[in-house]
Amino acid sequence: MRFVPVNCIREGMVCGKALYGKGGELLLAKGFRLKPSLVDKIHEIGYNGLYVEDDLSRDIPAVEVINDNLKYKMVCGVRNAYMGLEMGSHPAPQSMKSLGDLIKTVVEDICDNKGLMVNMVDLKVFDDYTFFHSVNVTVLSVLAGFSLGLHESDLYELGMGALLHDIGKAFIPKAILNKNGTLTPEEFEVMKTHPAQGASYLERNFNLPAKTCMAVLQHHEKVDGSGYPASLSGRSIGLFAKIIGVADVYDALTSDRPYRRALPPFEAMEYVLGGGGSMFDRDVVSVFCRKIAPYPVGSCVRLSDGRAGIVLENYEETCLRPKIRIIKEDKSSTQPCELNLSTDRQALAVTIIGLVDI
């Protein structure tokens, strides 16, 4: 199957992977042919695209990081925690335990898939930013922590910090949180209080590990001292916070926001790489960028020599040079063939120049 951006979805396309609504209900079954009303519904919900099946991509699998059911349960858990705070109540200890059990499942799944590279297209499903952002950051953080050699117990504490890293935003006025534009200096000062408010809330109300709460407090600190709330630098920042900080920025950049469109994964990757050693810890960036697929399996790409095709496979050590099924030459269809940018010596000068609709 291949991934088609939402603005390129057309009537008659065949759904390659089941789609779910915001309430977890089945919206579109795999194999179903799209009708005009369903195309409109997909736009309305906020999907950023759709996996479709056709003769050119039928044998290409969609790689799942975590399954949709687990993702939905995590999103619901975070949503309930936020909404409870907004209504003046606290999540019950049992609710926090349920979130912890879900984190353990994520950790186990990632530890069982050692060669996994994250396909962010697969994670970017709904435009329900706060809650899905928390789940995305959790998966990215646990994957990076696993690659750094952290023990399962540490991955659990890291995952809890990642899932709850923005809980302090429940205490920020909605007018600031949802502002459609740049914050004023005064508004930004209010926004900068959310890490401390979140950490303080968790410490007061739940028996969470100290490293989890510290990660929530420090996730906006930068290794060069330019972050907040305490302008910490270098080794003063905990490893969990350094990991969550990279995942947080990457996912934010690849998300649609009211004031800007999402960046493609490869552009967000370039931003993270450029911040290594200044905003972000170099070791964390190095590991992070080996585990993210800038051009996810099933995405359609344009090459510098005019050809276009569908990504078939990614490689950790050469993440910008995947294996591609070539299906077009200079905008004209051609007999499909495979090109491995990682190993084909005749293609050393060929690069991917962007995503394209085929």
Stockholm file with secondary structure:
# STOCKHOLM 1.0

chainA/1-358         MRFVPVNCIREGMVCGKALYGKGGELLLAKGFRLKPSLVDKIHEIGYNGLYVEDDLSRDIPAVEVINDNLKYKMVCGVRNAYMGLEMGSHPAPQSMKSLGDLIKTVVEDICDNKGLMVNMVDLKVFDDYTFFHSVNVTVLSVLAGFSLGLHESDLYELGMGALLHDIGKAFIPKAILNKNGTLTPEEFEVMKTHPAQGASYLERNFNLPAKTCMAVLQHHEKVDGSGYPASLSGRSIGLFAKIIGVADVYDALTSDRPYRRALPPFEAMEYVLGGGGSMFDRDVVSVFCRKIAPYPVGSCVRLSDGRAGIVLENYEETCLRPKIRIIKEDKSSTQPCELNLSTDRQALAVTIIGLVDI
#=GR chainA/1-358 SS CEEEEGGGCCTTCEESSCEECTTSCEEECTTCBCCHHHHHHHHHHTCSEEEEECTTTTTCCCCCSSCHHHHHHHHHHHHHHHHHHHTTCCCCHHHHHHHHHHHHHHHHHHHTCTTCCBCHHHHCCCSCHHHHHHHHHHHHHHHHHHHTTCCHHHHHHHHHHHHTTTGGGGGSCHHHHTCSSCCCHHHHHHHTTHHHHHHHHHHHHCCCCHHHHHHHHHTTCCTBSCCSSSCCBGGGSCHHHHHHHHHHHHHHHTSCBTTBCCCCHHHHHHHHHHTBTTTBCHHHHHHHHHHBCSSCTTCEEEETTSEEEEEEECCGGGTTSCEEEEEEETTEEEEEEEEETTTCGGGTTCCEEEECCC
#=GC SS_cons         CEEEEGGGCCTTCEESSCEECTTSCEEECTTCBCCHHHHHHHHHHTCSEEEEECTTTTTCCCCCSSCHHHHHHHHHHHHHHHHHHHTTCCCCHHHHHHHHHHHHHHHHHHHTCTTCCBCHHHHCCCSCHHHHHHHHHHHHHHHHHHHTTCCHHHHHHHHHHHHTTTGGGGGSCHHHHTCSSCCCHHHHHHHTTHHHHHHHHHHHHCCCCHHHHHHHHHTTCCTBSCCSSSCCBGGGSCHHHHHHHHHHHHHHHTSCBTTBCCCCHHHHHHHHHHTBTTTBCHHHHHHHHHHBCSSCTTCEEEETTSEEEEEEECCGGGTTSCEEEEEEETTEEEEEEEEETTTCGGGTTCCEEEECCC
//
